Amino acid sequence: MKGFRAVIDSAGTSSWHSGEAPDPRAIQVAMRHGVDISGLRARVFIQDDFEKFDIIYVADEDVYRDVVALAESDKDRARVEYMLNVTYPSCNKPVPDPYYGGEQGFENVYELLDEACEKISEIIAGMHA
């Protein structure tokens, strides 16, 4: 903990997997890193999420487009950012889909997201210092 409290959530933009647990490979990789995601369930991003969260990080261009389409104001649109822009500024680099990459694909995505989350926590901690 870096001395602040935050509410963090995850959501998709389609309902294909709503209510489902994460892919078993994602659960396994996260558990190897000491993170238990087995109790998480997929949900769909909704317009009310703009009121609940200060920033909305997205995985790729399709998700960006879907989320921005739900925005009701410039303020909401300004809250949407590509997740990997934290570590690759202004690149709009997508988070790769690990599904067909086997366990190593999930490991690679974990490492990318872990690095980005570490930087996000440093940014937030700096705001609360």
C-alpha positions, -999 to +999 in steps of 0.1 A: +000+000+000+013+034-009-006+054+017-039+060-002-072+042-007-086+035-042-115+017-057-105-004-087-128-024-109-127-041-143-153-042-170-157-052-206-177-036-233-196-067-245-218-091-225-203-123-240-187-133-207-208-115-181-209-133-148-181-156-158-148-161-138-115-152-154-098-176-178-082-204-157-048-194-172-052-158-160-061-171-125-031-194-125-006-166-136-020-141-111-019-166-083+018-173-091+023-136-085+004-136-052-029-121-066-061-141-062-085-131-090-106-163-088-135-146-072-138-119-099-167-120-124-170-103-157-193-073-161-202-048-187-190-012-185-220+011-181-224+049-183-227+052-145-191+041-143-181+076-153-196+089-120-179+061-100-143+064-113-119+093-118-102+076-147-112+048-171-083+028-185-090+008-217-072-021-233-074-012-270-089+010-297-122-010-299-127-007-261-118+030-263-144+036-290-171+017-271-164+035-238-162+069-253-195+063-271-211+060-236-196+093-225-222+121-220-197+150-218-162+162-227-154+157-190-163+120-193-144+115-225-113+131-209-114+104-182-107+076-208-071+067-214-053+037-229-039+016-201-004+012-216-001+050-222+011+050-186+043+031-196+043+040-233+032+077-233+009+088-261+014+055-281-021+041-276-004+007-275-031-020-271-029-046-243-024-078-263-051-105-262-035-134-243-061-160-253-042-177-281-007-171-266-010-200-241+002-195-206+031-173-217+006-150-233-011-145-200+023-140-183+032-114-208+000-095-202+003-098-165+038-082-166+026-053-189-003-046-166+017-050-134+042-024-147+014+000-157-004-005-123+028+002-104+032+035-123-005+044-117-001+038-080+030+061-080+011+088-098-018+086-073+005+084-043+022+116-056-012+133-059-019+125-022+016+134-009 
